């Protein structure tokens, strides 16, 4: 195989010093007088990397550090989004495109635009056709979700979808809608019709939304990040040399967390990478860990990093672990070192071979895992000489979820007491959960313990969510039953009437405060959520004293429900995070209180865009998309919005579904890997036996069932259990 010149790919497992290695590479180039561009995925990561580079420079190369600070040595650290904006500003004049300085990037700005446009569209309700179509869309929503929804809320949601997806996807939607309206898709294969969720009501409604967005762009001279990303991608596809000129400022391109890069982002980076690789003395460095790829829902594709690694001129693997105690490193080595073979024995060769799986051929999942979890990329060498402990706790199965909850709570309290006896402080003892809805349950099990939720959206608080469902008039049977059981029906049912009569901002705030106090008597663990909400509500009403119940509801739907409890570590308080938020962090002790998620869970719940080669499309569908073919070269697949059911039979759609199931199986495994590599000294996993109805775990295809296999006993014996 011909190696890709001037390409270095570094595979860096958890705790292996990835940021330090990135900083060293940047310094090596700066010392040669070369410019460096480092791409990360968050502004915090970009700031952290720059700070690490400057710290190392100050320690050993103070004059060079001064040059970097003064801008005399070219060091650029930025996110992929800011790079996209910069490329757009450079190429727009060359392409004869207006250079819009105001670009909608932040989530809050997207919400504001959706609110503005939804209000404008509601003003058009006097148009009989628009009113009829909107009512049909609301009717469909009620049928599908068995709950009421306000027309304006539906409009905001659909406008948000279109603005985030961008113009490429909108053109595909418009082409499908046009073909559906003209009857061209009437003869489409039934399974393709189901997968595309074709609905004439949506097809007739789409032009109104599309026109509203186009008018907004023209009137405000604003673009969305998805707009400029589409233009930059088109340029990369057809006029890559225009983007390549950007590399004149630097000779070394570094891409951090490369496993989280999406195909669209690779498309933007490709011309820059190719230009640098073609120049003598220049270099492209990619660094990441495919085992920590946990953002498949954002279209991240770790396979590209593996592909680059296999083709790179310079290959590097960081195998030392500077984070965890030897016993934790050993436990992870034994568990993940031959995980594919263990799973093969567990799922195929033993009693679970007939268990239900979303993939007809389980071997395909195992082959994918084997590619990812090769021993050479998994096994690490510990470097720290500290004591450690790993304990896997199995809870006996019970039909009564309350019994199981009490037993789990008892074990958690026992673990916390043991850690305090070892001198481990609460702020160094983290609880990691997979889903946000596990957090209130955890707080319920540990009343009286100082717990701090970090980076959890307010909408995950069931009492707040239900309160606003009633205020919106959208409470369904499930919410009504929940409120009745909590004795809160009267408190939330008449909220709208009370707010209508309230005159001052304190009166309005007090109404919500009283509701909060009633909820907290029943669910005291929700206190942090209500405290943040009431604080934000007071600020809102102070700025807008004339706001009534409808404006407060819109504020909740557009902004407040997405606010997160983001609190810095506090002395004497136990942090609670989702595994996604824990990535890149570490604590002295980590507890995974609900470790029984399935090994092979896969359910295609929402619409996902998938690339489909024209040769594999239904011929009717290919004809319907003919008008957008100029945007896609002959050999380029076309993205389609799909929602495929598990029982699909069509060969290509079945292949897509199984590919998605493999993605989910790998993400389930990667989440487990990320969680178990966060602790420095102590790791605890708690799981119920398979069949635990409280968490809807069925059959033996769970981590708990897997742990019960005899071949894993040595892992626990070797780790101190």
Secondary structure, 3 states (H helix, E strand, C coil): CCCEEEEEEEEECCCCCHHHHHHHHHHHHHHCCCCEEEEECCHHHHHHHHHHHHHHHHHHCHHHHHHHHCCCCCEEEEEHHHHHHHHHHHHHHHHCCCCCCEEECCHHHHHHHHHHHHHHHHHHHHCHHHHHHHHHHHHHHHHHHCCCCCHHHHHHHHHHHHHHHCHHHHHHHHHHHHHHHCCCCCCCCHHHHHHHCCCHHHHHHHHHHHHHHHHHHHHHCEEEHHHHHHHHHHHHHHCHHHHHHHHHHCCEEEECCHHHCEHHHHHHHHHHHHHHHCCCCCEEEEEECHHHCCCHHHCECCHHHHHHHHHEEEEEEECEEEEEEHHHHHHHHHHHHCHHHHHHHHHHHCHHHHCCCCCCCHHHHHHHHHHHCCHHHHCCEEEECCCCEEEEEEECCCCCHHHHHHHHHHHHHHHHHHHHHCCCCHHHEEEEECCCHHHHHHHHHCCCCCEEECCEEHHHCHHHHHHHHHHCCCCCHHHHHHHHHHCCHHHHHCHHHHHHHCCCHHHHHHHHHHHHHHHHHHCHHHHHHHHHHHHHHHHHHHHCCCCCHHHHHHHHHHCHHHCEECCCCCCCCEEEEEHHHHCCCCEEEEEECCCCCECCCCCCCCCEEEEECHHHCCHHHHHHCHHHHHHCCCCCCEEEEECCCCCCCCHHHHHHHHHHHHHHHHHHHHHHHHHHCCEEEEEEEEEECCCCHHHCCCCCCEHHHHHCCHHHHHHHHCCCC
